[in-house]
Amino acid sequence: MNSPLPYDMGNAGDLLKHGVISEILACWVRSGPGTPSFYDPFGGVPWQDPPHHRVVQRVKALNGFTIQDAQSDIENRYLGSGHIARAVGEKLNSTIEVYVGDRNSDRLENLVQCGLQPIELPNYDRGDGYSLLKCSTPDSLVLIDPFADFLPDHPPDVFPDIRDVASNCIVVLFILLDPNNTEAIQTYRDQRNALLQHVWSIYCPPLSGTGILGESTYGAEVVICMPPRVISNMGSPLKRALSAYTKALENVLRKEDSMVNLAIDLSDGTEQK
Ligand SMILES: C[S@@+](CC[C@H](N)C(=O)[O-])C[C@H]1O[C@@H](n2cnc3c(N)ncnc32)[C@H](O)[C@@H]1O
């Protein structure tokens, strides 16, 4: 039912992004207060079936992590973010409301047909996923997942909006970095340091020789922006969960590319309880 994608769902970047989202949502549901909603204005497709056999092996090897619970039918389908978020809630006997958008109307229709709710908010334009950052989405996790077109143009406009929204909700930004364009990467890091606060990040470099589409050309970075009150509520358990997940993912990926090092920086704005 899905249109062909130029990458395999469940590639290393996806496992980083989806593992991080799963751990944040699980931590939030366990710590409270309340249950988060999840917004994905760059929704993509609901799942890919069948997944690449190496993706199946990787997910099966991520024992004890929330993504494995969420991808409970991994032999047959690899779920995208919206369905993962919903599955995390179900696993924890909680209801995480999931709202999705996409500028591609077929993809959005597909997501909605598969049971997710379309984003309907004043000032939100589904043709411009970044417009969600102009809306009020308190007590939620917002995923900004624009694929490869984020750099170099978007940071100056998008980072101030992320900073404002992240006073009220968690924003996870997933970006692809071209390792050959070191100038663009340095500019992005400078802009990030200047314009965002309370940021954690995890980076996965390109992998070679795995045969999985979409992980050999770009490095993938997850940037997590959090309100200070969220850090004081669940910063410590979340830090432990993300550190453990990053280490486990690195070990799993090293079975296929022994040179892989994931870089994790959870040092900014992390007051310990
Ligand atoms: C990588 S996929 C999203 C994957 C999904 N977030 C997940 O984790 O399962 C990116 C999607 O964003 C959509 N997209 C790209 N640029 C967009 C924009 N400016 N506004 C809205 N949607 C956009 C594309 O059509 C594509 O379906």
The ligand as a Tripos MOL2 file, in Angstrom:
@<TRIPOS>MOLECULE
LIG
   27    29     1     0     0
SMALL
NO_CHARGES

@<TRIPOS>ATOM
      1 C1         11.4040   11.1500    6.2920 C.3       1 LIG1
      2 S1          9.7090   11.2690    5.9840 S.3       1 LIG1
      3 C2          9.0110   11.2860    7.5900 C.3       1 LIG1
      4 C3          9.1140   10.0330    8.4060 C.3       1 LIG1
      5 C4          8.3170   10.0500    9.6790 C.3       1 LIG1
      6 N1          8.4460   11.3130   10.3950 N.3       1 LIG1
      7 C5          8.7110    8.9110   10.5670 C.2       1 LIG1
      8 O1          9.6160    9.0760   11.4060 O.co2     1 LIG1
      9 O2          8.1370    7.8330   10.4420 O.co2     1 LIG1
     10 C6          9.5460   12.9650    5.5260 C.3       1 LIG1
     11 C7          8.1350   13.3430    5.0640 C.3       1 LIG1
     12 O3          8.0320   14.7660    5.1740 O.3       1 LIG1
     13 C8          7.2790   15.2490    4.0790 C.3       1 LIG1
     14 N2          7.7260   16.6440    3.9090 N.ar      1 LIG1
     15 C9          8.9360   17.0720    3.4340 C.ar      1 LIG1
     16 N3          9.0180   18.4030    3.5210 N.ar      1 LIG1
     17 C10         7.8500   18.8400    4.0560 C.ar      1 LIG1
     18 C11         7.3460   20.1060    4.4240 C.ar      1 LIG1
     19 N4          8.0790   21.2170    4.2280 N.pl3     1 LIG1
     20 N5          6.1200   20.1770    5.0020 N.ar      1 LIG1
     21 C12         5.3820   19.0560    5.2070 C.ar      1 LIG1
     22 N6          5.8100   17.8060    4.8780 N.ar      1 LIG1
     23 C13         7.0270   17.7010    4.3200 C.ar      1 LIG1
     24 C14         7.5890   14.3350    2.9150 C.3       1 LIG1
     25 O4          6.4940   14.2750    2.0170 O.3       1 LIG1
     26 C15         7.8360   12.9940    3.6120 C.3       1 LIG1
     27 O5          6.6910   12.1680    3.5590 O.3       1 LIG1
@<TRIPOS>BOND
     1     1     2 1
     2     2     3 1
     3     2    10 1
     4     3     4 1
     5     4     5 1
     6     5     6 1
     7     5     7 1
     8     7     8 2
     9     7     9 1
    10    10    11 1
    11    11    12 1
    12    11    26 1
    13    12    13 1
    14    13    14 1
    15    13    24 1
    16    14    15 ar
    17    14    23 ar
    18    15    16 ar
    19    16    17 ar
    20    17    18 ar
    21    17    23 ar
    22    18    19 1
    23    18    20 ar
    24    20    21 ar
    25    21    22 ar
    26    22    23 ar
    27    24    25 1
    28    24    26 1
    29    26    27 1
@<TRIPOS>SUBSTRUCTURE
     1 LIG1         1 GROUP 0 **** ****
